[in-house]
Amino acid sequence: MNTNQFGKKGWTPERLENLSGKTYLITGANTGAGFEATKILLSKGAEVIMLNRNETKSNKAIDDLKSQLGANTKVSFIKMDLSSLSSVRNASKTINEKVSKIDALICNAAIAQVAKQTFTSDGFESNLGVNHYGHFLLVNLLFEKVEQSSGRIVVVASEGYKMGIKTIQFDDMNWDKNYHPNDTYCHSKLAQMMFAYELQNRIKDAKKDVKVYVCHPGASKTSLIRKDAPFVTRFMWTIMSSLPIVQSAEKGAYPEVMCATEDNLNQQAYFGPTGRMQWTGPVGECNMEPFVKDKTVARKLWEVSEKETDCKWNF
Ligand SMILES: NC(=O)c1ccc[n+]([C@@H]2O[C@H](COP(=O)([O-])OP(=O)(O)OC[C@H]3O[C@@H](n4cnc5c(N)ncnc54)[C@H](OP(=O)(O)O)[C@@H]3O)[C@@H](O)[C@H]2O)c1
């Protein structure tokens, strides 16, 4: 059992100091853990720019946040749909033109447990397309701004990474032969993690001043399981959510807020709730399966991702 570096309670927002002057960008922040993370950061005086796909939901989220935290709360949104590479490119252009710095880019948005195989507008299996390819391109396009800000990239992963096929299915990235709602989601979350640790390696080699952290929210009461999930999954999740094995969306936000703000975290680690099954409990360093850091697979995934998203990293 690891000793938690933040003590028995683990990391909590009580550790946060004043964040005024800091700017955070977060994907998928109109609801769930992303919304709660936004609220915590704003409550400490930070500016938060939400990168959301839905204008109506985003305006409602902004109204809710301002009514809870005050009319002068520095929250705004830029429309971005991760299921469209051109939308990611347009949003990144706006950000690069209008946002002066990025202290942390939090890659939080995701879809999960989609019952039937669906595709993004660029023809990718939708879990991989939204969760991995969309964020891969976004991080690439905003990297320079993050670097200029000596900022961070935070990748919100999932314990699901170890519940699927435990590697990347290079011979069938669209899951044409074996689509499975859970395996395919888990595949996309593993891809996000492999990307993050490979990005760390490349940043280190290139001696760049950007930190990359990987975390997960445990099991949290959010809207991740939606009506397009299989009936059995929705049924099970409804039962599980009523039990103490699942925590609040607010607690689910702690790991990503911690990774965006806390100094001296170990980049090689994987952060989240450390209690039973790593679903709930004090936030700290979690155990992680070694296949996440398989360099051969990670490098190949990087090449495939560059090709599919038509972007090049210059390091
Ligand atoms: N909840 C859990 O127990 C759990 C467990 C493990 C990992 N996670 C991870 O935690 C993160 C946050 O999820 P959550 O649980 O808070 O789920 P959530 O409540 O469903 O929030 C997901 C967010 O992602 C956004 N999103 C989905 N597709 C998008 C797209 N194409 N472009 C832009 N935004 C998009 C959603 O926007 P809309 O509202 O417009 O759909 C929403 O704002 C995810 O990375 C998820 O994989 C959650």
Ligand as a Chemical Component Dictionary entry (heavy atoms), coordinates in Angstrom:
data_LIG
# 
_chem_comp.id                   LIG 
_chem_comp.type                 NON-POLYMER 
_chem_comp.pdbx_formal_charge   0 
_chem_comp.three_letter_code    LIG 
# 
loop_
_chem_comp_atom.comp_id 
_chem_comp_atom.atom_id 
_chem_comp_atom.alt_atom_id 
_chem_comp_atom.type_symbol 
_chem_comp_atom.charge 
_chem_comp_atom.model_Cartn_x 
_chem_comp_atom.model_Cartn_y 
_chem_comp_atom.model_Cartn_z 
_chem_comp_atom.pdbx_ordinal 
LIG N1  N1  N 0  -17.540 9.133  -14.455 1  
LIG C1  C1  C 0  -16.726 8.128  -14.257 2  
LIG O1  O1  O 0  -16.938 7.283  -13.400 3  
LIG C2  C2  C 0  -15.455 8.049  -15.067 4  
LIG C3  C3  C 0  -14.656 6.914  -14.885 5  
LIG C4  C4  C 0  -13.453 6.840  -15.570 6  
LIG C5  C5  C 0  -13.066 7.872  -16.399 7  
LIG N2  N2  N 1  -13.880 8.936  -16.573 8  
LIG C6  C6  C 0  -13.397 10.024 -17.449 9  
LIG O2  O2  O 0  -13.673 11.288 -16.869 10 
LIG C7  C7  C 0  -13.762 12.275 -17.894 11 
LIG C8  C8  C 0  -14.971 13.155 -17.661 12 
LIG O3  O3  O 0  -16.136 12.392 -17.905 13 
LIG P1  P1  P 0  -17.442 12.504 -17.001 14 
LIG O4  O4  O 0  -17.535 11.264 -16.242 15 
LIG O5  O5  O -1 -17.493 13.799 -16.321 16 
LIG O6  O6  O 0  -18.571 12.407 -18.149 17 
LIG P2  P2  P 0  -19.690 13.422 -18.640 18 
LIG O7  O7  O 0  -20.478 13.956 -17.491 19 
LIG O8  O8  O 0  -20.439 12.701 -19.704 20 
LIG O9  O9  O 0  -18.841 14.611 -19.296 21 
LIG C9  C9  C 0  -18.198 14.408 -20.532 22 
LIG C10 C10 C 0  -18.005 15.748 -21.216 23 
LIG O10 O10 O 0  -17.361 15.484 -22.479 24 
LIG C11 C11 C 0  -18.069 16.220 -23.470 25 
LIG N3  N3  N 0  -17.934 15.655 -24.799 26 
LIG C12 C12 C 0  -18.354 14.449 -25.234 27 
LIG N4  N4  N 0  -18.101 14.328 -26.545 28 
LIG C13 C13 C 0  -17.516 15.471 -26.952 29 
LIG C14 C14 C 0  -17.067 15.978 -28.189 30 
LIG N5  N5  N 0  -17.197 15.271 -29.326 31 
LIG N6  N6  N 0  -16.485 17.200 -28.233 32 
LIG C15 C15 C 0  -16.391 17.961 -27.121 33 
LIG N7  N7  N 0  -16.833 17.543 -25.911 34 
LIG C16 C16 C 0  -17.400 16.325 -25.842 35 
LIG C17 C17 C 0  -19.520 16.207 -22.989 36 
LIG O11 O11 O 0  -20.250 17.212 -23.673 37 
LIG P3  P3  P 0  -21.860 17.070 -23.921 38 
LIG O12 O12 O 0  -22.505 17.363 -22.607 39 
LIG O13 O13 O 0  -22.140 18.072 -24.983 40 
LIG O14 O14 O 0  -22.112 15.669 -24.363 41 
LIG C18 C18 C 0  -19.306 16.485 -21.508 42 
LIG O15 O15 O 0  -19.117 17.843 -21.307 43 
LIG C19 C19 C 0  -13.753 11.504 -19.209 44 
LIG O16 O16 O 0  -12.462 11.579 -19.780 45 
LIG C20 C20 C 0  -14.047 10.066 -18.809 46 
LIG O17 O17 O 0  -13.485 9.134  -19.696 47 
LIG C21 C21 C 0  -15.073 9.054  -15.937 48 
# 
loop_
_chem_comp_bond.comp_id 
_chem_comp_bond.atom_id_1 
_chem_comp_bond.atom_id_2 
_chem_comp_bond.value_order 
_chem_comp_bond.pdbx_ordinal 
LIG N1  C1  SING 1  
LIG C1  O1  DOUB 2  
LIG C1  C2  SING 3  
LIG C2  C3  SING 4  
LIG C2  C21 DOUB 5  
LIG C3  C4  DOUB 6  
LIG C4  C5  SING 7  
LIG C5  N2  DOUB 8  
LIG N2  C6  SING 9  
LIG N2  C21 SING 10 
LIG C6  O2  SING 11 
LIG C6  C20 SING 12 
LIG O2  C7  SING 13 
LIG C7  C8  SING 14 
LIG C7  C19 SING 15 
LIG C8  O3  SING 16 
LIG O3  P1  SING 17 
LIG P1  O4  DOUB 18 
LIG P1  O5  SING 19 
LIG P1  O6  SING 20 
LIG O6  P2  SING 21 
LIG P2  O7  DOUB 22 
LIG P2  O8  SING 23 
LIG P2  O9  SING 24 
LIG O9  C9  SING 25 
LIG C9  C10 SING 26 
LIG C10 O10 SING 27 
LIG C10 C18 SING 28 
LIG O10 C11 SING 29 
LIG C11 N3  SING 30 
LIG C11 C17 SING 31 
LIG N3  C12 SING 32 
LIG N3  C16 SING 33 
LIG C12 N4  DOUB 34 
LIG N4  C13 SING 35 
LIG C13 C14 SING 36 
LIG C13 C16 DOUB 37 
LIG C14 N5  SING 38 
LIG C14 N6  DOUB 39 
LIG N6  C15 SING 40 
LIG C15 N7  DOUB 41 
LIG N7  C16 SING 42 
LIG C17 O11 SING 43 
LIG C17 C18 SING 44 
LIG O11 P3  SING 45 
LIG P3  O12 DOUB 46 
LIG P3  O13 SING 47 
LIG P3  O14 SING 48 
LIG C18 O15 SING 49 
LIG C19 O16 SING 50 
LIG C19 C20 SING 51 
LIG C20 O17 SING 52 
# 
